Amino acid sequence: MKIGNVDLGGSPLLLAPMEDVTDASFRILCREQGASAVYTEFIPSDGLIRDADKALAKMRTREDEAPVGIQIYGHIPESMVEAARMADRAAQLVGGHGADFIDINFGCPVSKIAGRGAGSGMMREPDKMVAITKAVVEAVDKPVTVKTRLGWDDSSKIIVELAERLQDVGIQALTIHGRTRCQMYKGQADWTLIGAVKNNPRMHIPIIGNGDIDSPQKAKEAFDRWGVDAVMIGRATFGHPWIFREIRHYLDTGELMQEPSVSEKVALAKRHLALSLDLKGEPRGIFEMRRHLSCYFKGLPDFKETRMRMVTTLDVAELYSILDEIEERYAAQIDS
């Protein structure tokens, strides 16, 4: 599968963009664990054009996470166009690798975004969504992709027609999350309409399915039953970046991969922590790892006290020592 000239190989597995989750350290780790491509956290277009430090920092990517998409969101056409131009030349503006493609977020359901017409709020204004997309495509040189949902609510699932319109203004791939905005993340994702878009004879761009992919079996079903060109994985990666290896192994062999040992999970957590510290320093690199660290060790017995120590210390040496303790305490008990 290709996005423009970016070749992602067969049956690509993509890391979904997630606010406060898919920073550079996690993106690099997921690439090392088999993700075919990754996306930045979503970046507000108004923040970029105001040169807000936080927004600009999110545009900085590294060679070892490529291919990578820079994702932007907003509802003001002029701001979106200017933000897309900045993303297009991110390597010149903020250094690093830059973008391999530019993704427009028309899918975020949270009220502070959708309520003001951005993210999935744009599902209520499909004409404006298409117009913004067209303007962005025409403003940049890099491939443009879109991530969106089925519709605003159950009575307005417009994705089949909308997909055609977005394709017609020049996007190079479309990611569809199988819920409406009003569903948020509740209930089950509906893949039937994702399949309907993929099987529409008018569609020729890659269709990426997203929603509830939390196992190798579900990923295989997405490819086999619904025919999508790629799957995008979001919440199931929390504390589980090796899910990409698990899925790839299953797709290639038909066999389930053995779960990593406690020692292997500790090694991954240390690698993640080292990346975070290298990229963000202290104490920020520790603060922003806390949401990840305890997730690596879900299910370990009598872990509450250890978890509390791990997510409260700001001492790097102590944090590494706690990870060593986890390995010493649980490796023989769990892995035997």
N, C-alpha and C positions, 0 to 999 in steps of 0.2 A: 504494500500500500504506500502511496505517495501523497504528501501534502505539497502541492507545487512540485518542486524538484527535490524535496526532502524525502528520501526513501526510508521508510520505517520497517521494511521487511514484511514477512507474512504474519498474519494474525497478531497485529501489534497490541501490546498491553500498555495503557497510558495511565499516568498518575494524574488524578483530577486536581485542579486548582482549589485550594482550601485556605481561607483566611486564617492566619496565625498557625498554620500547620506546614504548608509546603514552602518553607523558606529554603535557602540554598543548601543548607546542611542535609535536610531531609530529601531534597530532590537528588542530590549527589548519591546519597545512600540508596535510594530507590533505583537509580540508574545502575548502581553496582549490583543490585539484587535482581536486575532483569527487566526493569521498566524500559519500554521502547522509546518513550518520550515523556517529558514532564512539562508542567506549567507553573509559572509564578503564582503567588497569591494574587488575587485580583487587585488592580490598582485604579484608584479613582481618577478619572480624566481631569476633573477640576483641580485635584491635588498636583498632578503633573504640570499643568499649565501655570500654576502658581509657584512652581519650583519648590514645592514642599519637600523637605529633606526625606521624610519617611517614604513618600511616594517615589521619589527618585531612587532611593536606596533599593526599593523592591525591584527595580528594573535591572539591577546588576546581576548578571549570570556568569557562569564559568564554563570553560571548555569541557570540563569533565562531567557536566550535566547535559550537554547537548546530545540530541536535538531538544530544544526548549522553546516553548511559546510564552510570550509576554501577554498577559491577559489584562484588558482594560474594561472599565464600565463607566456608564454615565447616560444622561438623557438629553444633553444639549448638543445638537449636531456639531456646532463649531468647536466645542471643547473636545468632543470625541475625535474629530479630524486632527486637531493639533496634537492631542495625546498620542494618536496613532503614528503621527509623523515622528514624535519623540521616541516612541518605542522602536520605530523603524531604524533610527540611528542611535539606539541605546549604547552601542559599543563606543561611539564617539563621545556621547554625553557623559556617561558614568563609568566607562571602561568595561573590561571583561569581554565576554563572548558576544553579547547582544542577543537578538532574537532570531530564531530560524523561521518563525511565523508569528503572526499577531492574532490573538484570539479575542473576540468580543463576548463579554459576559451578558447574555440576555436570560440568565437562568437563576441568579441568586434570589431566594424567596424571602429573606429576612425583611422585616417591616421597614427598617430605617433605609433600606435600599429600594425595595419594590414599591414602598409607599410613596416615594417621590418620583416614580416613573422610570427608575433605572432597573437593571437586572431583569428579573421576570416581570416586573411592573410594565415592561415594554410589550408584554403579551396582550395588553389591553389597547395598544396602539400599533398594530402590525404595519400600517402604512409608514409610520414614523420609523419603526424598526428597520424596515427595508430601505428607507431613504438614508438613514444613518449608515447602514452597512454599505450601501452603494458609494456614499461619499468617502468612507474609510478606504474601501477597495481602490478607488480612483486616486487616493492621496498618497499611497505607499507603494513601495516596490516589492516588499516581502509578501508571501501568501497570507491571506486573511481567512480565518476560520471563525465559526460561531458556536457557542454553547447555549442551549436553550431548553425549554420544557415543552410539555404537550400542549399547554394552553394556560389560561388564567384559572379556570375552574372546570368542573365536569361538563358544563353546558357550552364551553367554548374551546374545545380541543381542536385547534386550528393547524396543527403541526404539518399535516400532509400537504396542504396548499401552501403554507408558509415556507416549507422546505424548498419547494419549487421556486418561489419568488426569491429566496435568499441565494439559491444557486444561480438564478438568472442574472443577479447583479454582480456575480463574480467570486463568491467565496469558494475556497478550495477544499473544505471539509466541513461537516456539520456534526456536532455532538448533541445528542438528545437524551435528556434525563427523563425517565419514564413516569414522571408525576406532573401534576399541575402545580401552579404556584400555591393554590389554596391548600393542597395536601401537605405543603412543606416537605417533611421527611417521614410522614406518617403513612401507615398502610404499606402495601406492596407496590413496587414499580410495575407499571403496565407496559410490557414490551410489545404488545400487539401493534400499537401505532408506530413504534420504532421499526418493526418489521414491515408495516405498510409503507413507510417512507422508503426503506431500502428496496422494496420490491416494486415500487412505482417505476414503470418503464421510462418515465421522463428523467429520472434521477441518474446522474452519472458521476457525481462526486462521492468520495468516501463518506459513509455514514458510521458514526461511532456511537455505540450504545452505552448508556450509563444508568446505574440504579440497581442496588442490591447485589452487586457482584461481590460475593464474600467467600467464594470457594472455587476450586478448579472446576468442579462439575457445573456450576452456574456459568462460568466463563465459556466452557465448551458448548453449553446449550445456547448461549447467545450467538456464537458463531454458527452452530449447526442448525438450530431451529429458526432463528430470525435472520440469519445471513449477513449480519453486520460485518463491516470491514475491520473494525477494531473495537475493543472494549476499554472503557475508562473506569478506574477503580478509585473510590474516595475513602469513605469512613472505614472500610475494612483494612486500610493500611495502617491505622493507628496502632502502634506497638507491634506491627506485623508487616514490616517492609519486605520480608522474604515471601510474601504472597505472590509476587511476580515470578519468583523461581518456582514456587509450587505449581502455579498455573502453567507455566511453560513446560515444566516436566510432564505434567498430565497431558497437555496437548500433544507433546512429542512422543510419549510412550504409552499413554493410556493407564498409567499407574500413578497412585498417589505417593508423593514424596514424604519421607519420614520427617516428622516435626523436628526442627532444630533442638539440640540439647540445651540445657541450661547454660553450659559453658559457651556454646555458640551464641546464645542470646546475650550473654554478658559481653562477649567480644563485639557484637553488633552495637550494643548500647555504648560501649567505650568508643567505638569508631564514630558513632553519631555525636557523642559528647565532644570528642576531639575536633570534629568538623565544626561544631557549633562554637566552640571556644576559639578556634582558628579564625572563623569568619566574623565573630561578634565580640570576642574578648570577654573579660569578666567585669561585672557580674551578669551582664545581659545574656551571654551565652549559656549561663546556668539557668537563669530565669526562664528562658524560652525553651529549654530542654525539659522542664518539669512536666509539661503536658504529655511528653512522650515517655519519659523514663519508667514511670510505674506501669505503663501499659505493656512494656516488654515482658513483664513477669506476672501477668494476670493468671490467676488460678493457683499460685503457689500457696501452700498452707501456712497459716500463722505468719502472715506477711505484713500485717497492718503496721506494727511498730517500725519495721524496716522501711516500709513505704514512706511513713511520716518523716523519718530521718532523711531519706533520699530526696524528698521534695521540699525540705526546709533548709538544708545546709547551703551555705554559699562558699564553702571551702572546697576547692578543687581536689586537694589531696584526700580529704575526707570522703568526697563523693566517689572517687576511684576506689578508696578503701572499702566503702559500702558495697560496691559492685563486686570486689574481690570476696567479701564476706558472703554475698549471695551465691557465688559460685562454690565456695567452700562448703556452705551449709546445705545447698540443695542439689548439687551436681550428682553426688552418689545416691542421694535419696530418690530423686526424680528420674534420673537417666538410667538407673540400673534396671 
